[in-house]
Amino acid sequence: MSVSSTHHSPQIPEPRPKTSTSSMSLKGKSARTRDDYFCYRCEEDGHIATKCQAPPNSDQVIQKLIRSLWQAKSEKYETDDNHRKAQNQTCFSKKSQTDIYESSSLPKGLVGPASTVDVKLNGHVCQALLDTGSQVTIVFDSWFSRNLPDEPIHPLTGLSIWGHSSSSYPYKGYIVVDVTFPASVTGMEESLSILALVCPDPQGPPQVPVIIGTNASFFKRLAALSQGNEGAHVAHVLKIQTQQSSIHLPQLRETESLPDKPEGKVWWIGPGDCVNPPRGEVHVICQMETDKPLRTEIFVVDTAEADSLPAGMFITPVVLPSSAVDGKNIQVLVHNETSKDISIPAGTVVAHVYPTDTLVVPSGGSNSSKVIDPMLFDFSESSIPKAWELRLRQKLSTRGDVFSTGEWDVGLACGVEHHIRLTDTKPFRERSRRIAPADIEDVRRHIKELLPAGIIKESRSPYASPIVIARKKSGAIRMYVDYRTLNARTIPDQYTTPRIDDALDRLAGSKWFSVLDLRSGYYQIAMGEEDKEKTAFICPLGFFQFERMPQGITGAPATFQRLMEKAVGDMHLLQVIVYLDDIIVFGRTLEEHKERPSTRVWPKSLD
């Protein structure tokens, strides 16, 4: 079902003439019962309009007449065409449902099961269709009138709904409902606030009362995961099917390892209730209790199925070191996915503590003779002779330990650390800034890449600076930390970068140039142990600090320039120009130029 924006308001169907609801049979007055009477004023059975004292309900009357007309037509088809019904297959497809009359003439696999699921709308249980082809959620009027009569309908104009017919589908307006999905759909019982249109009941066989469209947020999360470009090592578990949810693979279950038993509980002990605002998240200090000391230094805090959190509220699963526990206190992040305030009573178990297994990946250690593919070196834009090109490819390929082969394949400089000297050592804490919903998953993925690479780690620092997110031209995110408060207190390092005009003067007379660019150059310098906590940054996804030197702090360019000039030594400005993480090696001839990189970059000559 597609949606388009127009300037026309939807219209409620006009009442149709009264029709017979079934084939007529002659009955005497004495044979009539209360069920034979139908009120055209209030839609109830048992009396007529002239004796009705109830308020008028024209919409329900119209819907009942339409259903009666369809039922009469269906009965007529059944009685007039019994022979054809026995021989042929008849299939009615009506928006949300397919009715099939059993026959052996249909090919197996032509019609699949309906993707329906039992949900709760504002606490009322009903069956809903999960329709990825519908951009809107629809609640049909008859079910709405019976179960949600007090829910206000908000007026709406400028929206047209188009299905397979040539005319737009009418609606009365929209409502805001809390829909609770079972764990078989979203992986855990979850309550979401969804905007839904109230539409007249469709003609035809009985329909499901609710159609869940792609405006529901879990559809958006599913689409985001399916469009992600993670590597093959990332696995996603998506639980969206309901009809086949009872189908299991016994042969796999036999080999499955039993789930870990929790080794502790995380309680909200108060004082008072913990109130979480609509669509909000709150960092909560809870108390962790364990039956015995944890057997691992790293553990997982996660919500168990039996936990008593209110519907629509969940805890972000997190892996923590034992140092994250302050006595018995531990900080967890609580999310509220609903549009209402939700309270957690004191004494509620909000999560459980699980042990972790450590996986040690054997490493071959450093290998100075690592070989890489010679074709990775591209000389297509260079005027170097082919013989020299082949020779350089072969020589460079034998020094694979010098080159970075991945985004987080960064080195670590020996004997140098960056230090931050402050004029005022009093701790400060900046407020965490909001991250756009479209950036949340990208930021989460970026942080998960920085942690195993050893660039950052979780923090308990008294300092806190906020992050700022920007997009690169490629669409990837770039994460900055706003260190303005820290920089204002930092004593600057007066070591300067070379002047551009001086550097260009040194290139006079040279004909051959090689440009070397360091991979994440700042991340190749370690932070001083006592200064790591000063680089701490806070965001909605956690609290971290840098192990390596971050960008944006005062003194970082000076530290990096000092390191690079020390690395090239006396060659600086004579054979090599260093400007931060860019290195230009120059020479008048190929023979002269070939020798210069080998002097400092690697010990062996290229000969």
ABEGO torsion letter per residue (X at the ends): XBBBBBABBBBBBBBBBBBBABBBBBBBAAABBAAABBBAAAGBBGBBAAABABBBBAAAAAAAAAAAAAAAAAAAAAAAAAAAAAABBBBBBBGABBBBBBBAABBBGABBBBBBBBBBBGGBBBBBBBBAABABBBBBAAAAAAABAABBBBBBBGBBBBBABABBBBBAEBBBBBBBBBAAAAGBBBBBBBBBBBBBBBBEBBBBABBBBAABAAAAAAAAAAABABBAABBBBBBABAAAAABBBAAAAAABBBBBBBABBBBBAOBEBBBBBBGBBBBBBBBBBBABBBABABBBBBBBAABABBBGBBBBBBBBBAAABBEABBBBBBBBABABBBBBBBGBBABBBBBBBBBBBBBAEBBAABBBBAAABBAAABABBAAAAAAAAAAAAABAAABBABAABBBBBBGBBBBBBBABABBBBBBBBBBBAAAAAAAAAAAAAAAAAGABBBBABABBBBBBBBBBAAGBBBBBBBAAAAAAABBBBABBBBBAAAAAAAABGBABBBBBBBBGAAAABBBBAAAAAAABBBBAAEBBBBABBBBGBBGAAAAAAAAAAAAAEAABGAABBBBEABBBBBBABAAAAAAAAAAAABABBAX
